[in-house]
Amino acid sequence: MSIKEQFGISVQAIMMRAQLKGIIRKNAAARFWKSIAANKKEEGLGSFAGREKSYRFEHLVFRLAAEEMVSLSKAANLAGVKPAAFREQLDANA
């Protein structure tokens, strides 16, 4: 697994940081930039699948229900789950 696949950091960003920090020499960086310029499609450099998931909406729905700003059935509907399952999750997080 490449760094790009695992962390979503491009090879170019890594090389630029390494060059700026003095980890690699300028002539090595120049060779890299020349080789990368010829590889317009970035073949062989890995890809980032982007598997992040935001939990902000779910947290807001649970907070609305916990503070009794909306009913449990309305919160469950917003969360896209059955009211019984939502109630179990709410009780488990309390």
Helices and strands as residue ranges (DSSP letters): H 3-7, H 11-20, H 26-38, H 56-66, H 72-79, H 83-93
